[in-house]
Amino acid sequence: SKFRMIRKVGSLKQVHALHLQQVVSFICNVSCGTDYFHARAYLTIIAYFSSMHQSDASGNGTAGSAVGSPVANLASRLGSFTFRRTSSGRVETTTDSESDEAASVGGSFFETLTSSEFYKNTKVGDISGSFRWAPFLALQTSDTFLTMLLLLSKYRMKSLPVVDMGGNQIENIITQSCVVHMLAECVGLPWFESWGTKKLSELGLPLMKPYKLVKVNEDQPVLKAFQLMREKGVGGVPVIDTNGTKAIGNISIRDVQYLLSAPKIYKQYRTISAKDFLTAVRHHLQEQHEASPLLHDVITCKRDDVIKEIILKLDSTKIHRIYVVDDKGDTEGVITLRDIISKLVHEPRHYFGDFFDGVVPLPTNSTV
C-alpha cells in the first residue's frame, strides 16, 4: 500500500549513515533542531549516562563493551534509576549495580562522551530500533490535510517529514507547532471564529483527568522528571511546589539538551532537584543570552478561556503545553498541541486500512 511504501522511504540511507556525534551536536547547536528528532533520542542519550559510568566503574577503562549492545537496552536503564536521601538530606540517584565512586562525576558531557568508542562508532541506523517508527513516518506532498492532522494527533507523531518518492529526499518537515501557528494565522476567518470562540470546557478540554496528570515535585531529582516522561510517554511535566498544588515551572523532554551543553548542570545531573535545575538552566540561558520559554513563568489558563486564546498563547510563546488552573491557581490539568489538533479532526472508518493494526494498541475490551 502507499503508506507502507512511504514508511520504507522514511529509512533514508543518508539519515542512517549519520553518526551519533552529528545528531548530538545538531540537537545542542541548532535551536530548531529539537523538533526534528523523536523525543526518545534524548532519553537514549540520558540513559547512556548511566551505562557509560557503570562501565567506567567496572574497571574496564573504556565503554567498548557497550558498542555492540542494543540502544534499546541502554534506554531501558533509565527506568532502573532509584532515588535515595543521604544522611545530609540530599537526594541522589543510583542504579542497582552502581558504586558511589561512579556517582561522582565532573567535567562536561562532551568531554566524557567523545572519549568513548560508543559515541565515535554509533550511527543513526544502529539506534533506529529504539524509535517507535523506523525511524519515522513520512508524508508525500499528495497526501491530504486530514492525513497530516490525524498523524499529528491520534497517531502521536510530533513531526512528519515530507518526502519526494522519486528523489528519495526530505523536502520539508511539518510539526505540531507548525499546525498551531497556521491556526493562529486563521484568526478572524469565519470558520475559525465559530470554533475558536468556544470555551475549553465546551470542547472537552483538558482531556486528562486531574488525578492522571503526570508531575514532579520541586524537591525531586530532575532525572525523576525525565524518567516519568519515558515511563508515561509524555513530552513534559509540571514542577509542583512543596504544597503539591501549584506549578512553578515546566520541564520538557527538549530540556535534556541543557544536561548536554551546560557543564555546571552536567556535573550535578544525578543530584540536582527539579527546582534547582530550572534555576540553573535560567542562569545558563541568561549567560548565553539565549531566548527560551524557560525564562518566563509557567503559562496557565482556565477552563472558561476560549480555545482561540490558548492557540495564540501557545504560538506566541513557542511552547508545547499549557497548564489549566482553578480560581486558586492550583494545577488541575494540561492542554498540549496534540489535544488541540485532535479537536479539529475525526477519522473516517477504515481511513488508513490495516496500516496501523498491531502498531497502535487496541482497547483492552476489544473483541477484534
DRENDO-1510 file (C-alpha; in Angstrom, 1 decimal, always signed):
<recs>
REC; n; res; u; v; w
REC; 1; SER; +0.0; +0.0; +0.0 .
REC; 2; LYS; +1.0; +3.6; -0.3 .
REC; 3; PHE; +1.7; +4.0; +3.4 .
REC; 4; ARG; +3.9; +1.0; +3.5 .
REC; 5; MET; +5.9; +2.5; +0.7 .
REC; 6; ILE; +6.2; +5.8; +2.5 .
REC; 7; ARG; +7.4; +4.1; +5.6 .
REC; 8; LYS; +10.2; +2.4; +3.6 .
REC; 9; VAL; +11.2; +5.7; +2.0 .
REC; 10; GLY; +11.5; +7.1; +5.6 .
REC; 11; SER; +14.5; +4.9; +6.2 .
REC; 12; LEU; +16.8; +7.1; +4.1 .
REC; 13; LYS; +20.3; +5.8; +3.7 .
REC; 14; GLN; +21.8; +9.2; +4.3 .
REC; 15; VAL; +19.9; +9.5; +7.6 .
REC; 16; HIS; +21.0; +6.1; +8.8 .
REC; 17; ALA; +24.6; +6.9; +7.9 .
REC; 18; LEU; +24.8; +9.9; +10.3 .
REC; 19; HIS; +26.9; +9.3; +13.3 .
REC; 20; LEU; +25.6; +9.8; +16.8 .
REC; 21; GLN; +28.0; +12.7; +17.3 .
REC; 22; GLN; +26.5; +14.5; +14.4 .
REC; 23; VAL; +23.0; +14.1; +15.9 .
REC; 24; VAL; +24.0; +15.2; +19.4 .
REC; 25; SER; +25.9; +18.2; +18.0 .
REC; 26; PHE; +22.9; +19.2; +15.9 .
REC; 27; ILE; +20.5; +18.9; +18.9 .
REC; 28; CYS; +22.7; +21.1; +21.0 .
REC; 29; ASN; +23.8; +23.7; +18.5 .
REC; 30; VAL; +20.8; +24.3; +16.2 .
REC; 31; SER; +17.8; +25.9; +18.0 .
REC; 32; CYS; +15.3; +24.5; +15.6 .
REC; 33; GLY; +16.8; +21.0; +15.7 .
REC; 34; THR; +14.8; +19.9; +18.7 .
REC; 35; ASP; +11.7; +19.5; +16.7 .
REC; 36; TYR; +13.5; +17.3; +14.1 .
REC; 37; PHE; +14.2; +14.3; +16.3 .
REC; 38; HIS; +12.0; +11.9; +18.1 .
REC; 39; ALA; +11.8; +12.6; +21.9 .
REC; 40; ARG; +13.3; +9.2; +22.7 .
REC; 41; ALA; +16.6; +10.3; +21.1 .
REC; 42; TYR; +17.0; +12.5; +24.2 .
REC; 43; LEU; +16.1; +9.7; +26.5 .
REC; 44; THR; +18.6; +7.4; +24.9 .
REC; 45; ILE; +21.3; +9.9; +25.5 .
REC; 46; ILE; +20.3; +10.4; +29.1 .
REC; 47; ALA; +20.2; +6.6; +29.7 .
REC; 48; TYR; +23.6; +6.4; +28.1 .
REC; 49; PHE; +25.0; +8.5; +31.1 .
REC; 50; SER; +24.2; +5.6; +33.4 .
REC; 51; SER; +25.5; +2.9; +31.1 .
REC; 52; MET; +28.7; +4.9; +30.5 .
REC; 53; HIS; +29.5; +5.4; +34.1 .
REC; 54; GLN; +28.7; +1.9; +35.1 .
REC; 55; SER; +31.2; +0.7; +32.5 .
REC; 56; ASP; +33.8; +3.1; +34.0 .
REC; 57; ALA; +33.1; +1.8; +37.5 .
REC; 58; SER; +33.6; -1.8; +36.5 .
REC; 59; GLY; +37.2; -1.1; +35.8 .
REC; 60; ASN; +37.2; -1.8; +32.1 .
REC; 61; GLY; +38.6; +1.6; +31.3 .
REC; 62; THR; +36.5; +2.0; +28.1 .
REC; 63; ALA; +32.9; +1.9; +27.0 .
REC; 64; GLY; +33.8; -0.6; +24.3 .
REC; 65; SER; +31.5; -3.3; +25.8 .
REC; 66; ALA; +28.6; -1.1; +25.1 .
REC; 67; VAL; +29.2; -0.7; +21.4 .
REC; 68; GLY; +27.6; -3.9; +20.3 .
REC; 69; SER; +24.6; -3.7; +22.8 .
REC; 70; PRO; +21.2; -2.6; +21.6 .
REC; 71; VAL; +20.5; +1.1; +22.4 .
REC; 72; ALA; +17.0; +0.0; +23.4 .
REC; 73; ASN; +18.7; -1.7; +26.4 .
REC; 74; LEU; +20.5; +1.5; +27.3 .
REC; 75; ALA; +17.3; +3.4; +27.2 .
REC; 76; SER; +15.6; +0.9; +29.4 .
REC; 77; ARG; +18.2; +1.6; +32.1 .
REC; 78; LEU; +16.5; +5.0; +32.7 .
REC; 79; GLY; +13.7; +3.0; +34.3 .
REC; 80; SER; +16.2; +1.3; +36.7 .
REC; 81; PHE; +17.1; +4.6; +38.5 .
REC; 82; THR; +16.2; +4.6; +42.2 .
REC; 83; PHE; +16.3; +7.7; +44.4 .
REC; 84; ARG; +17.7; +7.8; +47.9 .
REC; 85; ARG; +18.2; +10.5; +50.5 .
REC; 86; THR; +21.7; +10.8; +52.1 .
REC; 87; SER; +22.4; +11.4; +55.7 .
REC; 88; SER; +22.8; +15.1; +54.9 .
REC; 89; GLY; +19.3; +15.2; +53.4 .
REC; 90; ARG; +20.5; +15.4; +49.8 .
REC; 91; VAL; +18.6; +13.3; +47.2 .
REC; 92; GLU; +20.8; +11.2; +44.9 .
REC; 93; THR; +20.0; +8.8; +42.0 .
REC; 94; THR; +21.6; +5.3; +41.8 .
REC; 95; THR; +21.2; +2.1; +39.8 .
REC; 96; ASP; +21.3; -1.3; +41.3 .
REC; 97; SER; +24.9; -2.0; +40.2 .
REC; 98; GLU; +26.5; +1.4; +40.5 .
REC; 99; SER; +29.2; +2.2; +43.0 .
REC; 100; ASP; +29.4; +5.5; +45.0 .
REC; 101; GLU; +32.6; +6.3; +43.1 .
REC; 102; ALA; +30.8; +6.2; +39.7 .
REC; 103; ALA; +28.1; +8.5; +41.0 .
REC; 104; SER; +30.7; +11.3; +41.5 .
REC; 105; VAL; +31.4; +12.8; +38.1 .
REC; 106; GLY; +32.8; +16.1; +36.8 .
REC; 107; GLY; +33.8; +17.8; +33.5 .
REC; 108; SER; +31.4; +18.2; +30.7 .
REC; 109; PHE; +29.2; +15.8; +28.9 .
REC; 110; PHE; +31.1; +16.2; +25.6 .
REC; 111; GLU; +34.5; +15.6; +27.2 .
REC; 112; THR; +33.2; +12.3; +28.6 .
REC; 113; LEU; +31.1; +11.2; +25.7 .
REC; 114; THR; +33.7; +12.0; +23.0 .
REC; 115; SER; +36.2; +9.8; +24.7 .
REC; 116; SER; +34.1; +6.7; +24.3 .
REC; 117; GLU; +34.1; +4.3; +21.3 .
REC; 118; PHE; +30.3; +4.0; +21.5 .
REC; 119; TYR; +30.0; +7.7; +20.6 .
REC; 120; LYS; +32.6; +7.5; +17.8 .
REC; 121; ASN; +31.2; +4.4; +16.1 .
REC; 122; THR; +27.4; +4.5; +16.6 .
REC; 123; LYS; +25.3; +5.6; +13.6 .
REC; 124; VAL; +21.6; +6.5; +13.4 .
REC; 125; GLY; +21.0; +3.2; +11.7 .
REC; 126; ASP; +22.2; +1.4; +14.8 .
REC; 127; ILE; +19.7; +3.1; +17.1 .
REC; 128; SER; +16.7; +3.3; +14.8 .
REC; 129; GLY; +15.2; +0.3; +16.5 .
REC; 130; SER; +14.7; +2.4; +19.7 .
REC; 131; PHE; +12.3; +4.6; +17.9 .
REC; 132; ARG; +8.6; +3.9; +17.7 .
REC; 133; TRP; +8.9; +4.2; +13.9 .
REC; 134; ALA; +11.9; +3.1; +12.0 .
REC; 135; PRO; +13.0; +5.9; +12.2 .
REC; 136; PHE; +9.9; +8.0; +11.3 .
REC; 137; LEU; +6.6; +8.0; +9.3 .
REC; 138; ALA; +6.7; +10.3; +6.3 .
REC; 139; LEU; +4.2; +12.1; +4.1 .
REC; 140; GLN; +4.1; +12.8; +0.3 .
REC; 141; THR; +3.1; +16.2; -1.0 .
REC; 142; SER; +0.0; +14.5; -2.5 .
REC; 143; ASP; -1.3; +13.3; +0.9 .
REC; 144; THR; -4.3; +15.1; +2.3 .
REC; 145; PHE; -4.5; +17.6; +5.1 .
REC; 146; LEU; -6.7; +15.2; +7.1 .
REC; 147; THR; -3.9; +12.6; +6.9 .
REC; 148; MET; -1.4; +15.0; +8.3 .
REC; 149; LEU; -3.7; +16.1; +11.2 .
REC; 150; LEU; -4.5; +12.6; +12.1 .
REC; 151; LEU; -0.9; +11.5; +12.3 .
REC; 152; LEU; +0.0; +14.5; +14.4 .
REC; 153; SER; -2.9; +13.9; +16.9 .
REC; 154; LYS; -4.4; +10.4; +17.2 .
REC; 155; TYR; -1.3; +8.6; +16.0 .
REC; 156; ARG; +1.0; +10.6; +18.2 .
REC; 157; MET; +3.6; +11.9; +15.7 .
REC; 158; LYS; +5.4; +15.0; +16.8 .
REC; 159; SER; +6.8; +15.8; +13.4 .
REC; 160; LEU; +6.3; +14.5; +9.8 .
REC; 161; PRO; +9.0; +14.6; +7.1 .
REC; 162; VAL; +7.6; +15.3; +3.7 .
REC; 163; VAL; +9.5; +13.1; +1.2 .
REC; 164; ASP; +10.0; +13.0; -2.5 .
REC; 165; MET; +9.2; +9.4; -3.5 .
REC; 166; GLY; +11.2; +9.6; -6.7 .
REC; 167; GLY; +14.2; +11.6; -5.5 .
REC; 168; ASN; +14.5; +9.9; -2.1 .
REC; 169; GLN; +14.8; +13.3; -0.4 .
REC; 170; ILE; +13.3; +15.0; +2.6 .
REC; 171; GLU; +11.6; +18.1; +1.2 .
REC; 172; ASN; +10.3; +19.6; +4.4 .
REC; 173; ILE; +9.2; +18.8; +8.0 .
REC; 174; ILE; +5.7; +19.5; +9.4 .
REC; 175; THR; +5.5; +19.7; +13.2 .
REC; 176; GLN; +2.6; +20.1; +15.7 .
REC; 177; SER; +3.9; +23.6; +16.3 .
REC; 178; CYS; +3.5; +24.4; +12.6 .
REC; 179; VAL; -0.1; +23.4; +12.6 .
REC; 180; VAL; -0.9; +25.6; +15.7 .
REC; 181; HIS; +0.9; +28.5; +14.1 .
REC; 182; MET; -1.3; +28.0; +11.0 .
REC; 183; LEU; -4.4; +28.1; +13.2 .
REC; 184; ALA; -3.1; +31.3; +14.8 .
REC; 185; GLU; -2.9; +32.9; +11.4 .
REC; 186; CYS; -6.6; +31.9; +10.7 .
REC; 187; VAL; -7.9; +34.3; +13.5 .
REC; 188; GLY; -10.6; +36.4; +12.0 .
REC; 189; LEU; -11.7; +33.9; +9.4 .
REC; 190; PRO; -15.4; +33.0; +9.8 .
REC; 191; TRP; -14.8; +29.2; +10.1 .
REC; 192; PHE; -12.1; +29.7; +12.8 .
REC; 193; GLU; -14.1; +32.3; +14.8 .
REC; 194; SER; -17.1; +30.0; +15.1 .
REC; 195; TRP; -14.9; +27.3; +16.6 .
REC; 196; GLY; -12.2; +29.4; +18.3 .
REC; 197; THR; -14.7; +31.3; +20.5 .
REC; 198; LYS; -15.8; +28.1; +22.2 .
REC; 199; LYS; -14.7; +27.6; +25.9 .
REC; 200; LEU; -12.3; +24.8; +26.8 .
REC; 201; SER; -15.0; +23.2; +28.9 .
REC; 202; GLU; -17.3; +23.1; +25.8 .
REC; 203; LEU; -14.7; +21.3; +23.8 .
REC; 204; GLY; -14.0; +18.8; +26.5 .
REC; 205; LEU; -10.6; +20.2; +27.4 .
REC; 206; PRO; -8.4; +19.3; +29.2 .
REC; 207; LEU; -8.7; +15.7; +28.0 .
REC; 208; MET; -6.9; +14.3; +31.0 .
REC; 209; LYS; -8.5; +13.9; +34.5 .
REC; 210; PRO; -6.7; +15.9; +37.2 .
REC; 211; TYR; -5.6; +12.7; +39.1 .
REC; 212; LYS; -3.9; +11.4; +36.0 .
REC; 213; LEU; -1.7; +14.5; +35.5 .
REC; 214; VAL; +2.0; +13.4; +35.4 .
REC; 215; LYS; +4.0; +15.7; +37.6 .
REC; 216; VAL; +7.2; +16.0; +39.6 .
REC; 217; ASN; +7.7; +17.8; +43.0 .
REC; 218; GLU; +10.2; +20.6; +43.1 .
REC; 219; ASP; +12.5; +18.8; +45.6 .
REC; 220; GLN; +12.6; +15.6; +43.5 .
REC; 221; PRO; +15.7; +14.9; +41.3 .
REC; 222; VAL; +15.4; +16.2; +37.8 .
REC; 223; LEU; +16.2; +12.7; +36.5 .
REC; 224; LYS; +12.9; +11.6; +38.0 .
REC; 225; ALA; +11.1; +14.1; +35.7 .
REC; 226; PHE; +12.8; +12.5; +32.6 .
REC; 227; GLN; +12.2; +9.0; +34.0 .
REC; 228; LEU; +8.4; +9.8; +34.2 .
REC; 229; MET; +8.4; +11.2; +30.7 .
REC; 230; ARG; +9.8; +7.9; +29.4 .
REC; 231; GLU; +7.5; +5.7; +31.5 .
REC; 232; LYS; +4.3; +7.6; +30.9 .
REC; 233; GLY; +5.0; +8.6; +27.2 .
REC; 234; VAL; +4.7; +12.3; +27.8 .
REC; 235; GLY; +6.7; +15.2; +26.4 .
REC; 236; GLY; +6.8; +17.3; +29.5 .
REC; 237; VAL; +5.8; +17.5; +33.2 .
REC; 238; PRO; +4.9; +20.4; +35.5 .
REC; 239; VAL; +7.2; +21.1; +38.5 .
REC; 240; ILE; +4.8; +21.3; +41.5 .
REC; 241; ASP; +5.6; +23.3; +44.7 .
REC; 242; THR; +6.0; +21.8; +48.2 .
REC; 243; ASN; +2.3; +22.1; +48.9 .
REC; 244; GLY; +1.6; +19.8; +45.9 .
REC; 245; THR; -0.9; +22.2; +44.2 .
REC; 246; LYS; +0.8; +24.9; +42.1 .
REC; 247; ALA; +3.1; +24.6; +39.1 .
REC; 248; ILE; +6.2; +26.6; +39.5 .
REC; 249; GLY; +7.7; +25.6; +36.1 .
REC; 250; ASN; +7.7; +23.1; +33.3 .
REC; 251; ILE; +10.4; +20.6; +32.2 .
REC; 252; SER; +10.1; +19.2; +28.7 .
REC; 253; ILE; +12.0; +16.4; +27.0 .
REC; 254; ARG; +13.8; +19.0; +25.0 .
REC; 255; ASP; +15.4; +20.4; +28.2 .
REC; 256; VAL; +17.6; +17.3; +28.3 .
REC; 257; GLN; +19.9; +19.4; +26.0 .
REC; 258; TYR; +20.9; +21.5; +29.0 .
REC; 259; LEU; +22.3; +18.4; +30.7 .
REC; 260; LEU; +24.4; +18.0; +27.5 .
REC; 261; SER; +25.5; +21.6; +26.8 .
REC; 262; ALA; +25.9; +23.2; +30.3 .
REC; 263; PRO; +28.9; +21.7; +32.2 .
REC; 264; LYS; +27.8; +23.2; +35.5 .
REC; 265; ILE; +24.5; +21.4; +35.3 .
REC; 266; TYR; +26.1; +18.2; +33.9 .
REC; 267; LYS; +28.3; +17.9; +37.0 .
REC; 268; GLN; +25.2; +17.7; +39.2 .
REC; 269; TYR; +22.9; +15.7; +36.9 .
REC; 270; ARG; +22.5; +12.8; +39.4 .
REC; 271; THR; +21.6; +15.0; +42.3 .
REC; 272; ILE; +20.2; +18.3; +41.1 .
REC; 273; SER; +16.5; +18.8; +42.0 .
REC; 274; ALA; +13.8; +19.8; +39.6 .
REC; 275; LYS; +13.6; +23.3; +41.1 .
REC; 276; ASP; +17.3; +23.8; +41.1 .
REC; 277; PHE; +17.5; +22.5; +37.5 .
REC; 278; LEU; +15.1; +25.2; +36.4 .
REC; 279; THR; +17.1; +27.9; +38.2 .
REC; 280; ALA; +20.4; +26.6; +36.8 .
REC; 281; VAL; +19.0; +26.5; +33.2 .
REC; 282; ARG; +17.7; +30.0; +33.5 .
REC; 283; HIS; +21.1; +31.3; +34.7 .
REC; 284; HIS; +22.8; +29.4; +31.8 .
REC; 285; LEU; +20.4; +30.9; +29.3 .
REC; 286; GLN; +21.0; +34.4; +30.6 .
REC; 287; GLU; +24.8; +33.9; +30.5 .
REC; 288; GLN; +24.5; +32.7; +26.9 .
REC; 289; HIS; +22.0; +35.5; +26.0 .
REC; 290; GLU; +19.6; +32.8; +24.6 .
REC; 291; ALA; +15.8; +33.2; +24.4 .
REC; 292; SER; +13.7; +30.4; +25.8 .
REC; 293; PRO; +10.3; +29.7; +27.3 .
REC; 294; LEU; +12.1; +28.6; +30.5 .
REC; 295; LEU; +13.0; +32.2; +31.2 .
REC; 296; HIS; +9.3; +33.0; +31.8 .
REC; 297; ASP; +6.8; +32.0; +34.4 .
REC; 298; VAL; +4.8; +28.9; +33.8 .
REC; 299; ILE; +2.0; +29.6; +31.3 .
REC; 300; THR; -1.5; +28.8; +32.6 .
REC; 301; CYS; -5.2; +29.1; +31.6 .
REC; 302; LYS; -8.6; +28.4; +33.0 .
REC; 303; ARG; -11.5; +26.2; +31.8 .
REC; 304; ASP; -13.6; +29.2; +30.9 .
REC; 305; ASP; -10.9; +30.5; +28.5 .
REC; 306; VAL; -11.7; +30.2; +24.8 .
REC; 307; ILE; -9.6; +28.0; +22.5 .
REC; 308; LYS; -8.5; +30.9; +20.4 .
REC; 309; GLU; -6.8; +32.5; +23.4 .
REC; 310; ILE; -5.0; +29.2; +24.1 .
REC; 311; ILE; -3.8; +28.9; +20.5 .
REC; 312; LEU; -2.5; +32.4; +20.5 .
REC; 313; LYS; -0.6; +31.9; +23.8 .
REC; 314; LEU; +1.0; +28.6; +22.6 .
REC; 315; ASP; +2.0; +30.2; +19.3 .
REC; 316; SER; +3.4; +33.4; +20.7 .
REC; 317; THR; +5.4; +31.7; +23.5 .
REC; 318; LYS; +6.6; +28.8; +21.4 .
REC; 319; ILE; +5.6; +26.2; +24.0 .
REC; 320; HIS; +4.0; +22.8; +23.6 .
REC; 321; ARG; +1.7; +22.7; +26.6 .
REC; 322; ILE; -0.3; +25.0; +28.8 .
REC; 323; TYR; -1.5; +24.1; +32.3 .
REC; 324; VAL; -5.1; +24.5; +33.4 .
REC; 325; VAL; -5.6; +26.1; +36.9 .
REC; 326; ASP; -8.6; +26.7; +39.1 .
REC; 327; ASP; -9.6; +30.0; +40.7 .
REC; 328; LYS; -7.0; +29.4; +43.5 .
REC; 329; GLY; -4.2; +28.9; +41.0 .
REC; 330; ASP; -4.0; +25.1; +41.7 .
REC; 331; THR; -3.0; +23.0; +38.8 .
REC; 332; GLU; -5.7; +20.7; +37.6 .
REC; 333; GLY; -4.8; +19.7; +34.0 .
REC; 334; VAL; -2.8; +20.2; +30.9 .
REC; 335; ILE; -3.5; +21.0; +27.3 .
REC; 336; THR; -1.0; +20.0; +24.6 .
REC; 337; LEU; -0.6; +20.9; +21.0 .
REC; 338; ARG; -1.8; +17.3; +20.2 .
REC; 339; ASP; -5.0; +17.9; +22.2 .
REC; 340; ILE; -5.9; +21.0; +20.2 .
REC; 341; ILE; -5.2; +19.3; +16.9 .
REC; 342; SER; -7.3; +16.3; +17.9 .
REC; 343; LYS; -10.4; +18.6; +18.3 .
REC; 344; LEU; -10.1; +19.6; +14.6 .
REC; 345; VAL; -10.4; +16.2; +13.1 .
REC; 346; HIS; -12.3; +12.9; +13.0 .
REC; 347; GLU; -11.0; +9.8; +11.4 .
REC; 348; PRO; -13.4; +8.2; +8.9 .
REC; 349; ARG; -13.9; +4.5; +9.3 .
REC; 350; HIS; -11.1; +2.4; +7.7 .
REC; 351; TYR; -9.3; +5.6; +6.6 .
REC; 352; PHE; -5.8; +4.0; +6.9 .
REC; 353; GLY; -7.0; +0.5; +6.2 .
REC; 354; ASP; -5.0; -2.0; +8.2 .
REC; 355; PHE; -1.8; +0.0; +8.2 .
REC; 356; PHE; -1.8; +0.7; +12.0 .
REC; 357; ASP; -3.1; -2.7; +13.0 .
REC; 358; GLY; -0.7; -4.2; +15.6 .
REC; 359; VAL; +1.1; -0.8; +15.9 .
REC; 360; VAL; -1.4; +1.2; +17.9 .
REC; 361; PRO; -2.6; -0.9; +20.9 .
REC; 362; LEU; -6.2; -2.0; +20.7 .
REC; 363; PRO; -8.6; -1.2; +23.6 .
REC; 364; THR; -8.5; -3.8; +26.4 .
REC; 365; ASN; -12.1; -4.7; +25.8 .
REC; 366; SER; -11.7; -5.1; +22.0 .
REC; 367; THR; -13.2; -8.2; +20.5 .
REC; 368; VAL; -11.2; -7.9; +17.3 .
</recs>
